[in-house]
Amino acid sequence: MIFESVIIFGYNDYAQEIARQIDASYEYIHIYTLEKEENERAIRDGFNASLFDLSDNWDELVQIEDITKVLAYCVLQHDEHNTFLTISLHATFPELFIVALANDLESANKLRIAGASKVLSVVQTTSEMISDYLEKPTLNSVLQNILYTDSKLKLAQIIIGPDSSLIGVELHTIDWKKHYNVLILSVTNDRLNFEYVFTAKGHHHKVAEGDILVIIGYTKEIEKFKEEVNHSEIDWGHRSW
Amino acid sequence: MQSTDSLIVRFAYAIQGFKRYQSIKNFFYSLLEAQTSPYSKYFNSFMIFLIFSSVFILIDEVKNDISLELQIFNDYIISFFFLIEYLLRIWLYGSVSELIIKQYEKDQLLSRDLRIKSIIKKTFSLKFAYIRSPSAIIDFLAIMPFFHELRLLRLFILFRVFKLFRYTRSIHTFVKVLHTKKFEFFTLLVFTSIIVFVSAVMIYVMEANVEGSMISSLFEAIYWSLVTISTVGFGDYTPVTREGQVVAMIIIISGIGVISFATSIIVSSFTEQLDDIKENRDIDSLRKLKNFYLILGYDHLGEHVAGKLKRLGNNIVVLDERANLAELAKKHGYTAFNYNPGLLSSYKRLNIDLNAQVKAILSLEGSDISNVYNALTIRSINKTTPILSILHNKSNQKKLSLAGVNDIIYTQELIGMVAKEFGGEPVAFEAINALRSETNGIVFEELFITDYLLEHYPTLKMFELFKYHILCIGIQRGKKDFLFNPIPTIELEHGDILLLTGMKSLIIEMQKHTRGEV
């Protein structure tokens, strides 16, 4: 799921921040705005920008070879426009990965139905952040570290390939610490159903090809793990509690 | 200045400065008048007890001979208590020493001799203003039975019942409410009196000299009139003449009007006061609330934050100057007030100790200006309570910080970070996100290692996390060290915070277990 280019629809405060944050990570970023003033601002800030309208005219985008390598952010000012845009995009490009911003829960639901791959609810995210900050400060700072900064402790996802030696193994039985200092948080076979390893169901889940493992660990360990997990010759010793 | 003058003035200053005196006076003031002392309710209960026992003894006396001891109790001892209370209240009303000082300063300014006559006059009018107030008169009359030689004065014991108005909040409220409609009540009284009088005269004229009629005096006519107009109708007096019956019909019809008028006045005065009463009750309950979050602004964000914090077991108080949102907050079950959080008076009305009772103030209004304003208002009365605010426009960050906000949450930046992650490794990010939002009953939890726990669970292994399907992500040690994925045999230290994740129910089980065994 690695994207090569990003399209951002809209250039309000949120879009600006997103653009600013991802600037370093992607080669190609293009911003589409509904209004001239926003367009000019985007250009001033150094981005490729152009005007668009909400008609179904996606000529430019149709020209893109591999739409699955494009990440689209729908961050228009008004929720109705955003929803309309999402439906339109999803209808024309069903494989496009769309991240849409919602200002409230109702819009969030609509956007999901409209076909957004991920919906970001502003109010919910902010309120969670605030309550975590106040009530679970340690947790909050650790997670912030892991998720957002360039700390050595990171989150990663690993896809199990066909030759992986883990296939058929029950996760909880493996003593990871013998080999790598990583924590397996969850396993999922598609983007919607997570099995957390510490639940009863997750505990006994047998790894299958195509599963995605979510792990936490230091960068080096993660790299090592990534390399070797799809290797078919490793002997995973058993947990000795 | 003459020597007596200087003596008086020096005495006044001495009293003002005498800390012991002032603190005693304050104690009694909070006990009796302001009712803020924790002993107030004991005092009130004691007084109510005296009043009731006094009345019961009186009732008992009517038919039975009561013992001398009880009589003495009723007459002397109870009266004595009430006398002390009466004197205390006079003392508490205003401050004579302040009066003297004010007069002295005024006279100094105008370069003239101290006007003692003025002082005496002012003192008298001050204390007299209290003495002639209705509750003071009742108190005075309640002491009267002291002079039990006059048998009639024994009845003054009943005045003690009126003292109940002071000590019971609900009667006090009831009286206050009716007081607001005293003009209407007065009008009603005049109206009713006129009708009663006119109809009494009419029936008297019609019936007094008639054979077989029971109404034969003006007093009986008035009595009958009143009984009829109030729709009571005892039936002890009834008109026998045709004309008398016509008068009766007229009174009955106007009686309906009178009753409805009286009822509607009472109902409307209560309805109008109801919101105030409820508000006062809320403010009172606020005094006892400890460790709560004060949320300013009940927009969507305020609503969500309140919900989350409440689910984590906190008390919440909401302030919003928009009436509909304050109502909504109340509907959602929070203590909420329709006050403007940017006004100093709002916080004064709430009558809370920001330092002791408030965990943190969250200013979540829709504009940076409002949040800055709120912060400034709060900081003008309190320098230490933590204030958290959201930021809408990056350019206003410094202003918020200067206004005294400790923690600023810049939503846009936050969203930017999250959005970036969604595009980065969305599955991984989603996993953490789902955990944070506590869907599926799986949560993150912090476990603080106290000396207690350290004694019985010195290593991580002993918590048996595996059994409870709990994952320990790491241990936060001190401010900087985060020990990721610790080995089970690691030795724990006091102050460590374990970061755990797992099913909420199982984490609670584990916590119970650690507490249970200890």
Contacts between the chains, C-beta under 8 A, distances in Angstrom:
chain1	res1	chain2	res2	distance
A	1	B	425	7.6
A	1	B	426	6.6
A	1	B	427	7.6
A	3	B	423	6.0
A	6	B	423	7.0
A	13	B	392	7.8
A	13	B	393	7.5
A	13	B	394	7.9
A	13	B	412	4.6
A	14	B	412	5.3
A	14	B	415	5.2
A	14	B	416	7.1
A	14	B	419	7.9
A	16	B	412	7.4
A	17	B	412	4.4
A	17	B	413	5.5
A	17	B	415	6.5
A	17	B	416	3.2
A	18	B	415	7.2
A	18	B	416	4.7
A	18	B	419	4.7
A	18	B	420	6.7
A	20	B	416	6.6
A	21	B	416	4.4
A	21	B	417	6.2
A	21	B	419	7.5
A	21	B	420	4.6
A	22	B	419	7.9
A	22	B	420	5.0
A	22	B	423	6.8
A	25	B	420	7.4
A	25	B	424	7.4
A	71	B	423	4.5
A	73	B	419	6.3
A	73	B	423	7.7
A	75	B	419	8.0
A	97	B	423	7.6
A	99	B	419	5.9
A	99	B	422	4.9
A	99	B	423	6.3
A	101	B	415	6.9
A	101	B	419	7.4
A	104	B	300	5.6
A	117	B	426	7.9
A	118	B	422	4.8
A	118	B	426	6.4
A	118	B	430	7.8
A	120	B	415	6.3
A	120	B	418	6.0
A	120	B	419	5.8
A	120	B	422	6.8
A	122	B	411	6.5
A	122	B	415	6.0
A	123	B	300	4.8
A	123	B	301	5.4
A	123	B	304	5.5
A	124	B	304	6.3
A	124	B	437	7.4
A	125	B	414	6.5
A	125	B	415	6.5
A	125	B	418	5.8
A	126	B	301	6.0
A	126	B	304	7.9
A	126	B	390	6.9
A	126	B	409	6.7
A	126	B	411	5.0
A	126	B	414	6.4
A	126	B	415	7.9
A	127	B	301	6.0
A	127	B	304	3.6
A	127	B	305	4.4
A	127	B	307	7.7
A	127	B	308	5.6
A	128	B	308	6.7
A	128	B	436	5.9
A	128	B	437	6.0
A	129	B	409	6.5
A	129	B	414	5.8
A	130	B	305	5.2
A	130	B	308	7.8
A	130	B	362	7.0
A	130	B	388	6.9
A	130	B	390	7.9
A	130	B	409	5.9
A	131	B	305	6.1
A	131	B	308	3.9
A	131	B	309	5.4
A	131	B	312	6.7
A	132	B	436	6.8
A	133	B	388	7.6
A	133	B	407	7.1
A	133	B	409	7.4
A	134	B	293	7.5
A	134	B	309	7.0
A	134	B	359	7.9
A	134	B	360	6.3
A	134	B	388	7.2
A	135	B	309	6.9
A	135	B	312	5.1
A	135	B	314	7.6
A	136	B	444	6.7
A	136	B	445	7.9
A	136	B	446	5.4
A	138	B	446	5.3
A	138	B	476	4.8
A	138	B	497	4.7
A	138	B	499	6.8
A	139	B	444	5.2
A	139	B	445	7.8
A	139	B	446	5.3
A	139	B	499	5.6
A	142	B	473	7.4
A	142	B	474	6.7
A	142	B	476	6.6
A	142	B	482	6.0
A	142	B	499	6.0
A	143	B	432	6.7
A	143	B	436	7.3
A	143	B	444	7.7
A	145	B	482	7.6
A	146	B	432	7.9
A	147	B	417	7.6
A	147	B	421	6.3
A	147	B	429	7.1
A	147	B	432	6.5
A	148	B	417	5.0
A	148	B	421	7.4
A	153	B	482	7.4
A	153	B	484	5.8
A	155	B	425	6.6
A	155	B	428	4.4
A	155	B	429	6.9
A	155	B	431	7.9
A	155	B	432	6.4
A	156	B	425	6.5
A	156	B	428	6.0
A	157	B	425	4.9
A	157	B	427	4.5
A	157	B	428	4.3
A	177	B	485	7.3
A	177	B	487	6.6
A	181	B	484	7.1
A	181	B	485	5.5
A	182	B	485	7.2
A	183	B	471	6.6
A	183	B	473	6.2
A	183	B	484	7.7
A	183	B	485	5.1
A	185	B	431	5.5
A	185	B	432	7.6
A	185	B	435	7.9
A	185	B	471	7.4
A	185	B	501	7.7
A	186	B	431	4.8
A	188	B	427	6.4
A	188	B	431	7.6
A	191	B	426	7.4
A	191	B	427	6.4
A	191	B	430	7.3
A	194	B	430	7.4
A	194	B	431	5.8
A	194	B	434	6.1
A	196	B	431	7.8
A	196	B	435	7.7
A	196	B	440	7.9
A	196	B	442	5.6
A	196	B	501	7.8
A	197	B	471	7.1
A	198	B	442	7.9
A	198	B	469	4.0
A	198	B	470	6.1
A	198	B	471	5.0
A	198	B	501	7.1
A	198	B	502	4.8
A	198	B	503	7.3
A	199	B	442	6.9
A	199	B	469	6.4
A	199	B	503	6.2
A	200	B	469	6.9
A	203	B	469	6.5
A	212	B	427	5.1
A	214	B	427	6.2
A	214	B	428	4.7
A	214	B	431	4.2
A	215	B	428	7.9
A	216	B	473	6.6
A	216	B	484	7.5
A	216	B	485	7.7
A	217	B	484	7.4
A	217	B	485	7.2
A	218	B	484	7.1
A	241	B	466	5.0
A	241	B	488	7.3
